[in-house]
Structures are given as structure tokens and as C-alpha cells.
Amino acid sequence: MRNRPPEAAAAPAPATVHALPGVPGQAERLLRALEWKVIRRLDGLLQGDYRTLVRGSGLDLADLREYQPHDDVRHIDWNVTARLAAPHVRVFTEDREMAAWFLLDLSPSVGFGPEGHAKRDLLTGFVAVLARLLTRHGNRVGAVLYGAGTRAAPGAVRGARAVDAVLPARCSRAHVLHLVHRLIAPAAPPGTAGAPSGGTELRLLLQAGLSHLRRRSTVFVVSDFISAPGWDKPLAQLAQRHDVVAVRLLDPLELELPDVGMVTLRDAETGEQLPVDTHDAAFRHRFARLAAEREAALRESLARAGADTLELRTDDDLLDALLRFMDLRQRRVRTARAAQAA
């Protein structure tokens, strides 16, 4: 039995905006609800300094030339200087337009959580809010979708699940609606035609991001990070090239089981089932201990990869989580500016 969240258990519903069933017209209604309840409140906070919250370097390398007396010594390219035996500096052009990419894990385990407030609902709300905020300021957003099991990418390894779709970076509201519609489309349950089989391989999503993202961008990797090993290396490679934010989706029941008697736990991705007695205190203790060990290992891997981390819980409010994240980013920017000025 894989270490998957117990789908039979229930949890209290959080006070947050949730996704609606994937039927025609629901994407428009969901986006309008988010624009009214969340985006209007966030938009004012992002005025002026919004680029510092979600951005890459903001500069593109334009040229290399010999050092002049008035040049900033911090722009000296030491590799070129050593090779040519003469000091050379990098010449940059400012990137007035930011591109943000969402690498989205839509595997079955992301469907876990209370009805209407599952991790996938949280993912949909987060992506809709950030994508609309960015496009309202003229920035482009794109997405790579993985795990829905709708399509295999050409050239994929036989038997391996590749990404389902790559939506190019664009800046219109219609583009955001198209993305939201893809996210609220109902997923096929395990064991049915078209449903993905086997465990999640998050590395495939990250490798697709590495191959598709040519220019430096802000990248949101949205996943519960319940995956086969091997995703940490491509995440670190992404963080070297881009400004990466790991958005971790979490349900409290993945950390601790309640005492609700006999329940059947079902693997979200294979459909495998196992009856357990949650009255057994020793079983609940082992479950919590293993979950805590996995949490510690996951946090260590994310920190080692060099990615910022935002945790979204199904019992938390989406707006509050975004405000906490933006406060963190603003404090980091102020600290970086103070260090440069020193």
C-alpha cells in the first residue's frame, strides 16, 4: 500500500472560495466570484510594487563589451574577463513584461479533501486568482498540466505518464478562463477508461517545465508533492534558471487520522483499498509519526532545491494564505534591497 491520503475520512469545510463542477459556463462564474471576493482585495496590495512579489530577475542579458571607467564593477563577467585577458561587463535590458508559469499537478491524489474544498479546488482558486491578477497588469501566464490522464505527450517513454497539455503564455482574460475551464473539468476516477494508472512522477512535470521555459520567468509548481522520488533534482534546476515558488497542497487528514472506527482507506491513484481500525491508538500514532517524517523530508528537499514555499491547506482561507505569502515576499525584497545598499 502506497502512502496515500485516506479518502474515506471527512474533515470540516474551510471558509474559502471553492471550485464548481466542470460544466459549460462554470469557469466564468467561478472567475467572477473570485474577482469579487479575492482579487479586488489583493489588487490594491499589489499596486506599484506588485512586480517584486512574483518576478524573476527583471533583466535580460543583451550584450558583452569591454569595461569602461564609468561601468558598475558588479556587472563584470569574470569568466569572459579571464578568457580574453581584458575586463568585460554584461549589458542588460530591463524586461518590462513578466511571464509567469504554472506547473500543475492534477494527479488523483490532488482530488483528496472535503467535498467542494478538496486540494484540487484550492489549486483551481489559487491559479485563477494569481493568473487574473497578473494578466490585469499586462503580464503573460502559461501553464503545464500533468496527471489528468487526458493525453500523452509525443515521444513519451512507453508506460510513463507525460504532461497532458502546455498552454502558451498569454495575457487575456479569455486565456485565464480557458485555463480555469481545463482545471475544473472532472477527473476520471481510478480504474476507468482514460484515468491515469500508477503513481505520480512529478519529475515529468518539472522536466517538461525545464524544456518549455526558455526565458527567465516566475514559476509556480502547484502540487501535493505525493510522488515517486526523483523530483528534487529537476526542481533545483528550475530554481537555478527561474524564480520558483513551490505551492504545496495539504489536507490535515494527511497528517493525523481521527478516531472514527473502521474505515476503508483507498489509494487515490491506483484504487487499492485497505480496511483499518482507527480506534487503534497505536495505528494512529504510527500514521502520525510516518506523516511527520515525510513532512520533514519534504521541507528539507524544498529548501535544498532553493525554491520559496507556500503551503495551502484545505482548512485555511485562500485569501489569508496569499496575504501571508505576499508579506513574506515583500520582506524578502526589502531585505535584499537593504543588503545591496549596504
ABEGO torsion letter per residue (X at the ends): XBBBBBAABBBBBBBBBBBBBBBBGAAAAAAAAAAAAAAAAAAAAABGAAAAABBBAGBBBABBBBBBAABBAAABBAAAAAAAGBBBBBBBBBBABBBBBBBBBABAAAABEBBGABAAAAAAAAAAAAAAAAAAAGBBBBBBBBGAGABBBBGBBBGBBBBABBBBBBABAAAAAAAAAAAABBBBBBGBBGBBBEBBBAAAAAAAAAAABABBBBBBBBBAGBBBBGAAAAAAAAAAABBBBBBBBBBAAAABBBBAEBBBBBBAAAGBBBBBBAABAAAAAAAAAAAAAAAAAAAAAAAAAGBBBBBBBAABBAAAAAAAAAAAAAAAAAAAAAAAAX
